[in-house]
């Protein structure tokens, strides 16, 4: 594996060591029969090693020269010339380059995609015709240039791999974590030394394995079919399924096609490794995923499942996540081991709980990334991730994850069909016609239907506009029902203690020990009624939106000041969801206080920008009225960074209409200080409203003509 020289040589040698180790793993897995480093004579011309694999003999060259940048055809020419003999002998050549060779990669890929030379020449672009000629100039036979037919076949056998150093290192670490118990870095160093001592010699997998097992602390990871590991993994599935299914609606679930469709995605032979089941809050993502999980385990797939809403700041690596799941190691390592290349499934639910948008425990996403990196080398292990669409779209890490169209596919869920809702309600004895269209629309979200199903028959005859209204009725009824069973129940004390702890610790669960001061019977009755959910030694509410609701209601009823709460709390990302819930609760219960609160928060330089963004998002959801605009108007024309975002509300039709009173638009458009800032928002509305958007008279109509012309020009 070469002697080290200067710093660049050392980096290059290290890169070569990692790639060689990755290919040796093929030997250790039985996918190759032998490797020979630096074969003497013509057999070693232009290559680092030769690998006898199941799909043929590979001659491989590895280069890490960051200063070169991507390799041009000219730069790669010497390598292509040096490997001519291997290509003539019918062997395959792999060039592994840390900076890539895009032109050569594309040409060789197109060559393999064609069945004939004529087809290949018809596939390449006009710019690639001279590139093909340039590649041919590197190959000759007895001093004579090869013809185009031979050159095309040579090109078919050239494979170009572009793997940056850190990506390669992570691949090797993942591979050796699956093969051995021990430090992968130590194993690779030992492997490098062993190979250096056996240059020019043919080595087999059994020889290399025998040597590595002499390294202190290294032992084989023999997991295939291991009953202890299978039992531990099955335990994670049982706990996951039990928790999801005990939240099943009292009068059943509406039939949905998503289960069969998701199942088909996962079992498809040519399907991606990862499927992201997504949708808005409360769409029943966990229920759909659970049905698929149960179906696959019944078919014999090894599986594991975890909810990320139970993670905390200590969960940073794949192994940490395994510990959280009561497993002895990373779920990726264990699943890949027991499956032994057969299909397996890992479910990671509540991924939004560790997103930067939702703001719960975003640092714990590193553990998920670690798991996914480990599974790059185990494509037989399918991964089913569950997250909210809004988090995917607003968290760069999740957006990057779904952008990998080769490895990942998105699977969006939709709300229930209104006729399905009506059928479920009718079957439960509730008259859907008595609820009204607003309530029926609300109940198209499975979580809302589930909460509604837990209400008394009289409560189910009432109409509801929001989830907060449903939760308020649910809370009142559930509390009364439990207090009839347990007269001295301290509902406020128990729920308040949990809310305070979860808020302070910025988690969605709390230690059971936190409730030691309350009667155990009281805790159990809250569990039996589905208000609290226990997970080992942790406990929380049945849904995070219910925690948000209770926290917001307690916060507001106690007369707490949200501005001071946020300003003095550090304003970490966990506060985003709480801010959103408090504001939504205020908007539904005390509009005047809501407006005053919003105006103060937006106008404060003590509130961080990411919380200002949450406030703007909340405002954008409402059907605004003039008092709502008046509350934020002073901020809109101020000089603070958030002013432009507040003015951006005017581009929404409902906010445009809210502000369209008392000649406002005329004043804004007629005043130099505000005209330039107001015009883009007017233009945005005009794109969606061909008719005049202001009802204020002839002055604005003149502006409408200008806006209409500008909108047409912009389109």
PAVEX-554617 format. One record per residue (C-alpha): y, z, x. Coordinates in Angstrom, 3 decimals. Example, Ala and Ser with C-alpha at 12.3 -4.5 7.8 and 13.67 -1.06 7.14 Angstrom:
2
-4.500 | 7.800 | 12.300
-1.060 | 7.140 | 13.670
END
This chain:
715
0.000 | 0.000 | 0.000
2.246 | -0.523 | 2.983
4.180 | 1.623 | 5.434
7.577 | 2.937 | 4.354
10.700 | 1.682 | 6.092
14.312 | 2.311 | 5.081
15.493 | 3.632 | 1.724
15.121 | 0.235 | 0.048
11.644 | -0.197 | 1.538
10.640 | 3.242 | 0.315
11.812 | 2.436 | -3.204
9.987 | -0.891 | -3.091
6.818 | 0.717 | -1.793
7.015 | 3.361 | -4.495
7.328 | 0.650 | -7.119
4.327 | -1.118 | -5.639
2.352 | 2.153 | -5.670
3.092 | 2.685 | -9.359
2.024 | -0.822 | -10.350
-1.138 | -0.612 | -8.275
-1.935 | 2.725 | -9.929
-1.459 | 1.128 | -13.357
-3.963 | -1.602 | -12.504
-6.394 | 0.895 | -10.994
-6.369 | 2.577 | -14.397
-8.050 | -0.591 | -15.691
-10.871 | 0.125 | -13.255
-11.093 | 3.735 | -14.356
-11.318 | 2.670 | -18.001
-14.044 | 0.140 | -17.299
-11.889 | -2.894 | -18.072
-12.164 | -4.162 | -14.492
-14.946 | -4.027 | -11.912
-13.220 | -4.001 | -8.530
-9.962 | -4.087 | -6.589
-9.210 | -5.226 | -3.051
-5.872 | -4.403 | -1.440
-4.419 | -6.849 | 1.102
-7.537 | -9.027 | 1.381
-7.689 | -10.534 | 4.891
-7.177 | -14.234 | 5.575
-6.426 | -16.804 | 2.857
-7.796 | -14.453 | 0.190
-4.717 | -12.251 | 0.665
-2.097 | -14.968 | 0.975
1.091 | -14.056 | -0.895
-0.411 | -11.107 | -2.814
-0.668 | -7.331 | -2.647
-4.137 | -7.055 | -4.156
-6.857 | -8.843 | -6.074
-8.291 | -7.334 | -9.260
-11.605 | -8.369 | -10.829
-10.917 | -7.839 | -14.537
-12.819 | -8.637 | -17.708
-10.574 | -11.647 | -18.332
-10.828 | -13.120 | -14.821
-9.646 | -12.497 | -11.282
-5.998 | -11.569 | -10.920
-3.979 | -12.043 | -7.734
-0.905 | -9.853 | -7.965
2.407 | -9.665 | -6.123
4.870 | -6.825 | -6.706
8.575 | -6.861 | -5.812
11.345 | -4.320 | -6.343
14.566 | -5.737 | -4.891
17.393 | -4.532 | -7.168
20.075 | -6.115 | -4.979
18.722 | -9.581 | -5.780
19.198 | -9.279 | -9.505
16.993 | -11.544 | -11.622
14.879 | -13.883 | -9.525
15.927 | -17.537 | -9.670
13.424 | -20.381 | -9.400
14.579 | -20.941 | -5.835
14.055 | -17.283 | -4.917
10.609 | -17.237 | -6.515
9.670 | -20.503 | -4.814
8.249 | -18.882 | -1.667
5.956 | -16.658 | -3.722
4.753 | -19.633 | -5.794
4.081 | -21.635 | -2.642
2.162 | -18.768 | -1.032
-0.214 | -18.391 | -4.012
-1.125 | -22.075 | -4.261
-4.628 | -21.446 | -2.950
-5.326 | -18.831 | -5.606
-4.156 | -21.145 | -8.362
-6.265 | -24.002 | -6.975
-9.262 | -21.664 | -7.002
-8.870 | -21.015 | -10.712
-7.522 | -17.501 | -10.368
-4.621 | -16.005 | -12.310
-1.434 | -14.911 | -10.591
0.764 | -12.080 | -11.797
4.274 | -11.566 | -10.416
5.578 | -8.084 | -11.177
9.350 | -7.961 | -10.653
11.617 | -5.001 | -11.319
14.515 | -7.347 | -12.088
12.562 | -10.138 | -13.766
12.526 | -13.921 | -13.379
13.629 | -15.201 | -16.795
13.491 | -18.943 | -16.034
9.988 | -18.796 | -14.572
8.813 | -16.415 | -17.290
9.942 | -18.736 | -20.063
8.462 | -21.840 | -18.425
5.061 | -20.243 | -17.851
4.980 | -18.824 | -21.371
5.690 | -22.267 | -22.844
3.017 | -23.765 | -20.590
0.416 | -21.369 | -21.998
1.558 | -22.176 | -25.512
0.699 | -25.865 | -25.131
-2.730 | -27.490 | -25.281
-1.740 | -30.583 | -23.302
0.831 | -31.595 | -20.719
2.448 | -33.904 | -23.250
2.747 | -31.056 | -25.742
4.274 | -28.833 | -23.066
6.842 | -31.452 | -22.082
7.736 | -31.817 | -25.732
8.235 | -28.055 | -26.056
10.553 | -27.439 | -23.121
14.293 | -27.803 | -23.479
16.426 | -30.417 | -21.782
17.585 | -27.830 | -19.235
13.961 | -26.896 | -18.441
12.892 | -30.421 | -17.469
14.476 | -30.200 | -13.982
13.276 | -26.598 | -13.732
9.685 | -27.776 | -14.171
10.238 | -30.384 | -11.478
11.643 | -27.682 | -9.175
8.567 | -25.493 | -9.725
6.230 | -28.419 | -8.962
7.879 | -28.847 | -5.545
6.346 | -25.534 | -4.426
2.748 | -26.713 | -4.841
0.826 | -29.233 | -2.787
-2.792 | -30.220 | -2.098
-3.631 | -31.264 | 1.463
0.023 | -31.952 | 2.095
0.485 | -34.040 | -1.041
2.534 | -32.761 | -4.000
0.431 | -31.895 | -7.033
0.856 | -34.114 | -10.067
2.410 | -32.923 | -13.304
-0.946 | -32.268 | -14.976
-2.095 | -29.977 | -12.162
1.319 | -28.337 | -11.966
1.249 | -27.580 | -15.692
-2.195 | -25.951 | -15.329
-0.998 | -23.913 | -12.357
2.012 | -22.819 | -14.363
-0.262 | -21.680 | -17.182
-1.953 | -19.286 | -14.745
1.320 | -17.711 | -13.551
2.285 | -14.555 | -15.460
5.660 | -12.913 | -14.902
6.097 | -9.215 | -15.734
9.560 | -7.658 | -15.860
9.285 | -3.878 | -15.744
12.204 | -1.706 | -14.537
11.142 | 1.084 | -12.156
11.614 | 3.972 | -14.567
9.753 | 2.184 | -17.344
6.887 | 1.507 | -14.953
6.800 | 5.122 | -13.809
6.586 | 6.338 | -17.406
3.769 | 3.899 | -18.154
1.757 | 5.202 | -15.228
2.407 | 8.830 | -16.134
1.240 | 8.148 | -19.693
-1.878 | 6.325 | -18.502
-2.959 | 9.065 | -16.121
-2.194 | 11.812 | -18.614
-4.783 | 10.173 | -20.846
-7.314 | 9.864 | -18.025
-7.019 | 13.189 | -16.227
-5.948 | 16.777 | -16.601
-3.499 | 17.328 | -13.766
-0.069 | 16.327 | -12.484
0.187 | 12.501 | -12.695
2.638 | 12.417 | -9.787
0.158 | 14.241 | -7.562
-2.681 | 12.001 | -8.715
-0.757 | 8.820 | -7.923
0.209 | 10.105 | -4.455
-3.427 | 10.905 | -3.733
-4.463 | 7.509 | -5.042
-1.882 | 5.789 | -2.838
-3.189 | 7.555 | 0.259
-6.796 | 6.749 | -0.585
-6.039 | 3.066 | -1.108
-4.095 | 2.877 | 2.165
-7.155 | 4.232 | 3.931
-9.333 | 1.527 | 2.390
-7.229 | -1.595 | 2.855
-9.153 | -4.888 | 2.843
-12.151 | -3.168 | 1.211
-13.459 | -3.769 | -2.279
-13.275 | -0.555 | -4.313
-14.846 | 0.220 | -7.682
-13.716 | 2.527 | -10.434
-16.461 | 5.039 | -9.765
-15.462 | 5.296 | -6.088
-11.824 | 5.931 | -6.941
-12.665 | 8.387 | -9.714
-14.943 | 10.366 | -7.405
-12.152 | 10.717 | -4.863
-9.506 | 11.749 | -7.398
-11.768 | 14.459 | -8.788
-11.770 | 16.108 | -5.343
-8.023 | 16.764 | -5.690
-7.389 | 20.432 | -6.549
-6.400 | 20.896 | -10.215
-7.575 | 17.428 | -11.266
-10.435 | 16.982 | -13.714
-11.428 | 14.240 | -16.141
-10.037 | 14.393 | -19.635
-13.298 | 14.057 | -21.539
-12.117 | 13.948 | -25.129
-14.060 | 11.106 | -26.735
-15.827 | 12.637 | -29.719
-14.945 | 16.186 | -28.645
-15.502 | 18.329 | -31.758
-13.068 | 21.066 | -30.707
-10.228 | 18.592 | -30.290
-11.118 | 16.759 | -33.490
-11.091 | 20.050 | -35.386
-7.686 | 21.012 | -33.969
-6.236 | 17.610 | -34.906
-7.766 | 17.796 | -38.393
-6.102 | 21.187 | -38.818
-2.663 | 19.601 | -38.429
-3.566 | 17.084 | -41.133
-4.866 | 19.744 | -43.514
-1.694 | 21.829 | -43.185
0.509 | 18.764 | -43.602
-1.315 | 17.543 | -46.705
-1.422 | 21.000 | -48.268
2.320 | 21.457 | -47.882
3.206 | 18.064 | -49.333
0.817 | 18.210 | -52.270
1.785 | 21.656 | -53.435
5.228 | 20.183 | -54.172
3.709 | 17.619 | -56.529
5.687 | 17.304 | -59.810
4.399 | 19.496 | -62.629
3.609 | 16.518 | -64.866
2.366 | 14.111 | -62.230
3.642 | 11.243 | -60.148
4.686 | 7.809 | -61.322
2.376 | 5.057 | -60.056
3.836 | 3.298 | -57.003
2.667 | 0.203 | -55.053
3.883 | 1.561 | -51.731
0.673 | 3.388 | -50.801
-1.476 | 0.259 | -50.822
1.194 | -1.794 | -49.043
1.660 | 0.803 | -46.309
-2.092 | 1.147 | -45.875
-2.424 | -2.610 | -45.396
0.300 | -2.570 | -42.735
-1.528 | 0.066 | -40.727
-5.021 | -1.435 | -40.855
-3.928 | -5.010 | -40.127
-5.469 | -6.114 | -36.824
-2.337 | -7.949 | -35.716
0.055 | -5.329 | -37.096
2.581 | -3.400 | -35.001
1.733 | -0.044 | -33.481
4.534 | 1.808 | -35.263
5.583 | 1.726 | -38.904
8.776 | 3.479 | -40.011
8.612 | 4.568 | -43.634
12.227 | 4.899 | -44.709
14.503 | 5.400 | -47.671
17.167 | 7.706 | -49.009
16.672 | 11.456 | -49.468
14.114 | 12.447 | -52.087
12.361 | 9.079 | -52.453
8.929 | 10.627 | -51.962
8.373 | 9.299 | -48.460
6.198 | 12.252 | -47.485
4.066 | 11.867 | -50.625
3.415 | 8.170 | -49.960
2.622 | 8.822 | -46.306
0.284 | 11.673 | -47.240
-1.747 | 9.460 | -49.574
-2.161 | 6.898 | -46.782
-3.006 | 9.601 | -44.239
-5.743 | 11.033 | -46.462
-7.182 | 7.598 | -47.128
-7.446 | 6.746 | -43.420
-8.943 | 10.098 | -42.434
-11.554 | 9.644 | -45.163
-12.435 | 6.362 | -43.463
-13.033 | 8.181 | -40.190
-9.744 | 7.706 | -38.357
-8.871 | 10.637 | -36.079
-5.374 | 11.746 | -37.059
-2.664 | 14.309 | -36.500
0.498 | 15.062 | -38.456
3.692 | 16.980 | -37.802
7.004 | 17.622 | -39.583
10.010 | 17.630 | -37.290
12.026 | 19.904 | -39.581
10.021 | 22.760 | -38.087
11.083 | 21.946 | -34.531
13.672 | 23.911 | -32.620
15.533 | 23.624 | -29.315
12.413 | 24.639 | -27.355
10.614 | 21.428 | -28.349
11.631 | 18.973 | -25.633
8.417 | 17.278 | -24.458
5.259 | 15.819 | -25.952
3.327 | 18.867 | -24.813
5.916 | 21.163 | -26.447
5.377 | 19.286 | -29.681
1.637 | 19.744 | -29.315
2.124 | 23.482 | -28.905
4.287 | 23.494 | -32.038
1.345 | 21.838 | -33.820
-1.036 | 24.512 | -32.426
-2.674 | 21.896 | -30.195
-3.623 | 22.394 | -26.525
-1.730 | 19.294 | -25.377
0.379 | 16.368 | -26.526
-0.848 | 14.898 | -29.822
-0.646 | 11.449 | -28.217
-2.920 | 12.432 | -25.337
-5.432 | 14.133 | -27.603
-5.562 | 11.366 | -30.206
-5.926 | 8.620 | -27.623
-8.678 | 10.605 | -25.948
-10.814 | 11.393 | -28.994
-10.349 | 7.922 | -30.482
-11.658 | 6.244 | -27.297
-9.914 | 2.948 | -28.182
-10.954 | 3.115 | -31.858
-8.169 | 3.294 | -34.496
-6.294 | 6.590 | -34.880
-3.114 | 7.708 | -36.618
-0.216 | 9.993 | -35.736
2.225 | 10.898 | -38.529
5.670 | 12.181 | -37.562
7.497 | 13.181 | -40.735
11.076 | 14.358 | -41.275
12.324 | 12.433 | -38.259
15.822 | 12.635 | -39.719
15.749 | 16.379 | -38.999
16.172 | 15.531 | -35.305
18.672 | 12.696 | -35.701
22.252 | 12.882 | -34.511
23.521 | 11.814 | -37.931
21.803 | 14.490 | -39.980
22.719 | 16.972 | -37.293
19.838 | 19.415 | -37.471
18.052 | 19.597 | -34.106
18.794 | 16.301 | -32.376
17.636 | 17.459 | -28.936
14.063 | 17.747 | -30.221
13.974 | 13.949 | -30.560
13.212 | 13.881 | -26.827
9.744 | 15.172 | -27.650
9.223 | 12.269 | -30.060
10.368 | 9.791 | -27.414
7.925 | 11.364 | -24.976
5.047 | 10.970 | -27.434
5.918 | 7.340 | -28.172
6.150 | 6.582 | -24.442
2.673 | 8.032 | -23.915
1.253 | 5.819 | -26.635
2.499 | 2.576 | -25.072
-0.788 | 2.506 | -23.161
-2.829 | 3.380 | -26.282
-2.016 | 0.662 | -28.841
-5.061 | 1.662 | -30.893
-3.188 | 4.813 | -31.970
-0.953 | 3.823 | -34.853
2.213 | 5.848 | -35.448
3.684 | 6.413 | -38.897
7.249 | 7.678 | -38.626
9.193 | 8.936 | -41.632
12.988 | 9.025 | -41.738
16.007 | 8.450 | -43.940
17.554 | 5.012 | -43.731
21.028 | 6.448 | -43.247
19.828 | 8.312 | -40.154
18.171 | 5.194 | -38.746
21.344 | 3.191 | -39.227
23.636 | 5.847 | -37.742
21.575 | 7.260 | -34.860
21.549 | 4.883 | -31.900
18.160 | 6.162 | -30.737
16.520 | 5.452 | -34.090
18.300 | 2.110 | -34.362
16.932 | 1.137 | -30.942
13.466 | 2.225 | -32.037
13.355 | -0.058 | -35.081
15.018 | -2.879 | -33.119
11.756 | -3.331 | -31.175
10.285 | -5.867 | -33.587
7.135 | -6.327 | -31.483
6.075 | -2.693 | -31.574
7.805 | -1.470 | -34.742
8.167 | -2.556 | -38.369
10.332 | -0.965 | -41.059
8.782 | -0.082 | -44.408
11.499 | 0.760 | -46.962
10.763 | 2.630 | -50.177
12.719 | 2.128 | -53.363
13.560 | 4.318 | -56.339
11.252 | 4.422 | -59.317
11.580 | 1.787 | -61.975
13.401 | 3.223 | -64.978
10.492 | 2.275 | -67.239
8.165 | 4.278 | -64.996
10.469 | 7.270 | -65.398
10.553 | 6.855 | -69.151
6.742 | 6.669 | -69.256
6.345 | 9.852 | -67.192
8.869 | 11.698 | -69.339
7.247 | 10.578 | -72.581
3.821 | 11.656 | -71.331
5.260 | 15.101 | -70.575
6.676 | 15.489 | -74.075
10.290 | 14.807 | -73.094
12.220 | 12.219 | -75.108
13.835 | 9.884 | -72.543
16.256 | 8.518 | -75.144
17.754 | 11.978 | -75.541
18.712 | 12.249 | -71.861
21.165 | 9.391 | -71.532
21.453 | 6.667 | -68.870
23.082 | 8.883 | -66.207
20.199 | 11.377 | -66.218
17.568 | 8.629 | -66.316
19.199 | 7.024 | -63.283
19.215 | 10.407 | -61.511
15.500 | 10.865 | -62.206
14.563 | 7.548 | -60.605
14.599 | 9.485 | -57.341
11.181 | 11.190 | -57.069
12.573 | 14.482 | -55.714
14.935 | 14.749 | -58.673
12.097 | 13.975 | -61.075
10.004 | 16.625 | -59.341
12.715 | 19.281 | -59.747
13.263 | 18.203 | -63.363
9.530 | 18.557 | -64.056
9.690 | 22.235 | -63.091
12.273 | 23.023 | -65.750
11.433 | 24.510 | -69.123
11.021 | 22.166 | -72.083
14.406 | 23.216 | -73.454
16.085 | 22.581 | -70.117
14.436 | 19.158 | -69.966
16.232 | 18.251 | -73.178
19.614 | 18.574 | -71.444
21.393 | 15.913 | -69.421
22.214 | 16.191 | -65.707
24.596 | 14.209 | -63.549
23.735 | 15.370 | -60.035
21.023 | 17.004 | -57.966
23.284 | 20.057 | -57.662
23.205 | 20.465 | -61.449
19.422 | 20.182 | -61.435
19.128 | 22.738 | -58.654
21.465 | 25.125 | -60.470
19.326 | 25.021 | -63.617
16.104 | 25.209 | -61.584
17.407 | 28.251 | -59.692
18.442 | 30.096 | -62.832
15.116 | 29.493 | -64.561
12.923 | 30.145 | -61.562
14.783 | 33.363 | -60.781
14.496 | 34.621 | -64.367
10.796 | 33.767 | -64.479
10.025 | 35.567 | -61.212
12.147 | 38.591 | -62.107
10.099 | 39.013 | -65.287
7.060 | 39.395 | -63.038
8.747 | 41.428 | -60.297
11.534 | 43.495 | -61.791
13.035 | 44.614 | -58.495
12.999 | 41.176 | -56.835
15.881 | 40.828 | -54.358
16.434 | 37.103 | -54.797
19.897 | 37.126 | -53.304
18.807 | 39.240 | -50.344
15.767 | 37.126 | -49.461
17.350 | 33.704 | -49.911
20.621 | 34.861 | -48.359
18.853 | 36.250 | -45.294
16.964 | 33.003 | -44.822
20.069 | 30.850 | -45.307
22.116 | 32.930 | -42.876
19.409 | 32.862 | -40.221
18.687 | 29.161 | -40.579
22.397 | 28.381 | -40.433
22.980 | 30.579 | -37.396
19.905 | 29.302 | -35.553
20.466 | 25.731 | -36.749
16.880 | 25.265 | -37.886
15.159 | 24.591 | -41.204
12.648 | 27.397 | -40.836
12.831 | 31.051 | -39.873
10.292 | 33.507 | -38.443
8.291 | 35.409 | -41.053
9.281 | 38.602 | -39.237
12.845 | 38.052 | -40.412
11.739 | 39.094 | -43.914
9.899 | 42.256 | -42.851
12.573 | 44.323 | -44.583
11.557 | 42.920 | -47.971
8.448 | 43.696 | -49.969
5.565 | 41.394 | -49.010
4.730 | 40.955 | -52.702
8.198 | 39.536 | -53.310
7.770 | 36.984 | -50.532
4.367 | 35.955 | -51.865
5.599 | 35.470 | -55.412
8.403 | 33.210 | -54.146
5.757 | 31.241 | -52.262
3.472 | 31.025 | -55.274
6.329 | 29.636 | -57.368
7.071 | 26.990 | -54.730
10.522 | 28.280 | -53.787
9.460 | 29.221 | -50.265
6.949 | 27.406 | -48.081
5.127 | 29.137 | -45.266
3.954 | 27.261 | -42.163
2.036 | 29.627 | -39.915
4.471 | 32.292 | -38.792
7.463 | 30.268 | -40.000
8.922 | 30.107 | -43.496
11.529 | 27.953 | -45.212
12.566 | 26.418 | -48.527
10.531 | 23.713 | -50.259
13.081 | 21.023 | -49.369
15.979 | 20.945 | -46.969
18.334 | 19.826 | -49.753
17.535 | 23.075 | -51.562
18.464 | 25.045 | -48.456
21.727 | 23.105 | -48.325
22.333 | 23.837 | -52.002
21.681 | 27.579 | -51.687
23.724 | 27.841 | -48.521
26.663 | 26.015 | -50.091
26.508 | 28.047 | -53.294
26.329 | 31.338 | -51.399
29.101 | 30.243 | -49.056
31.422 | 29.276 | -51.884
30.666 | 32.232 | -54.129
31.398 | 34.583 | -51.232
34.853 | 33.019 | -50.919
34.178 | 31.871 | -47.358
36.672 | 29.573 | -45.665
34.931 | 26.405 | -44.498
37.752 | 25.540 | -42.118
37.423 | 28.824 | -40.259
33.637 | 28.690 | -40.462
33.557 | 25.287 | -38.769
36.362 | 25.932 | -36.302
34.648 | 29.090 | -35.035
31.035 | 27.876 | -35.132
30.972 | 25.428 | -32.227
30.792 | 22.507 | -34.698
27.470 | 21.248 | -33.424
25.657 | 18.471 | -35.238
23.736 | 20.878 | -37.490
27.019 | 21.570 | -39.291
27.223 | 18.013 | -40.608
24.716 | 18.540 | -43.423
26.220 | 21.898 | -44.328
29.715 | 20.426 | -44.425
28.517 | 17.620 | -46.661
26.723 | 19.986 | -49.039
29.607 | 22.462 | -49.298
32.071 | 19.688 | -50.057
29.790 | 18.063 | -52.628
29.234 | 21.449 | -54.253
32.963 | 22.133 | -54.360
33.675 | 18.697 | -55.797
31.297 | 19.363 | -58.669
32.363 | 22.939 | -59.386
35.996 | 23.359 | -58.309
37.841 | 20.022 | -57.870
41.195 | 21.626 | -57.016
39.692 | 23.752 | -54.262
37.786 | 20.688 | -53.067
40.979 | 18.667 | -52.702
42.805 | 21.458 | -50.912
39.843 | 21.955 | -48.576
39.522 | 18.278 | -47.739
43.230 | 17.935 | -47.031
43.187 | 20.949 | -44.734
40.068 | 19.850 | -42.835
41.294 | 16.310 | -42.272
44.709 | 17.514 | -41.186
43.349 | 20.066 | -38.704
43.150 | 19.402 | -34.979
40.562 | 22.206 | -34.743
37.939 | 20.127 | -36.567
35.918 | 17.748 | -34.410
35.881 | 13.979 | -35.130
32.203 | 13.828 | -36.099
32.904 | 16.291 | -38.949
35.939 | 14.268 | -40.000
33.503 | 11.343 | -40.305
31.302 | 13.393 | -42.640
34.304 | 14.234 | -44.819
35.320 | 10.576 | -45.021
31.739 | 9.645 | -45.962
31.726 | 12.245 | -48.746
35.049 | 10.993 | -50.079
33.771 | 7.417 | -50.024
31.002 | 8.333 | -52.467
33.322 | 9.596 | -55.200
35.030 | 7.899 | -58.102
38.451 | 8.959 | -56.896
41.474 | 9.724 | -59.044
45.182 | 10.040 | -58.202
44.963 | 13.788 | -57.380
42.225 | 13.002 | -54.833
44.448 | 10.489 | -53.064
47.421 | 12.843 | -53.119
45.309 | 15.444 | -51.307
44.756 | 13.167 | -48.302
47.891 | 10.994 | -48.446
49.876 | 13.033 | -45.891
47.055 | 12.610 | -43.386
46.751 | 8.861 | -44.045
50.257 | 8.110 | -42.768
50.216 | 10.648 | -39.957
49.675 | 10.057 | -36.263
46.321 | 11.787 | -35.845
43.169 | 9.843 | -34.860
41.661 | 10.362 | -38.310
44.616 | 8.740 | -40.101
43.159 | 5.245 | -39.829
39.852 | 6.408 | -41.298
41.625 | 8.003 | -44.251
43.596 | 4.804 | -44.862
40.265 | 2.996 | -44.704
39.368 | 4.635 | -48.013
41.941 | 2.370 | -49.626
39.666 | -0.589 | -48.901
37.233 | 0.870 | -51.448
38.076 | -0.286 | -54.975
37.934 | 3.204 | -56.510
40.322 | 4.603 | -53.888
42.587 | 1.586 | -54.149
42.873 | 2.252 | -57.877
43.395 | 5.980 | -57.302
46.406 | 5.269 | -55.095
47.792 | 2.482 | -57.265
50.370 | 4.626 | -59.072
54.096 | 5.307 | -58.878
54.911 | 2.133 | -56.932
52.938 | 3.304 | -53.879
51.702 | -0.097 | -52.769
55.167 | -1.567 | -53.188
56.646 | 1.141 | -50.980
53.923 | 0.900 | -48.351
54.070 | -2.880 | -48.131
57.855 | -2.894 | -48.204
58.328 | -0.282 | -45.481
58.003 | -1.462 | -41.851
56.455 | 1.838 | -40.761
53.538 | 1.535 | -43.219
53.283 | -2.180 | -44.042
51.124 | -3.174 | -41.051
48.738 | -0.307 | -41.672
48.501 | -0.867 | -45.444
48.033 | -4.626 | -45.383
44.447 | -4.680 | -43.952
43.256 | -2.343 | -46.693
44.872 | -4.505 | -49.368
43.232 | -7.547 | -47.797
39.823 | -5.852 | -47.837
40.085 | -5.168 | -51.551
41.336 | -8.691 | -52.224
38.125 | -10.111 | -50.754
36.194 | -8.476 | -53.583
38.801 | -8.837 | -56.314
40.096 | -12.331 | -56.876
42.270 | -11.027 | -59.693
45.397 | -9.006 | -58.839
44.293 | -5.603 | -57.571
47.513 | -3.784 | -58.295
48.853 | -3.294 | -61.769
52.344 | -2.447 | -60.680
54.416 | -5.532 | -61.326
56.115 | -8.558 | -59.861
56.892 | -7.198 | -56.417
53.235 | -6.572 | -55.715
52.262 | -9.867 | -57.315
54.195 | -11.504 | -54.528
52.110 | -9.600 | -52.082
48.987 | -10.694 | -53.958
49.832 | -14.297 | -53.266
50.119 | -13.491 | -49.584
46.919 | -11.483 | -49.648
45.034 | -14.224 | -51.458
46.133 | -16.781 | -48.873
45.227 | -14.460 | -46.024
41.853 | -13.632 | -47.543
41.038 | -17.321 | -47.925
42.059 | -17.988 | -44.347
40.026 | -15.071 | -43.057
36.940 | -16.271 | -44.938
END
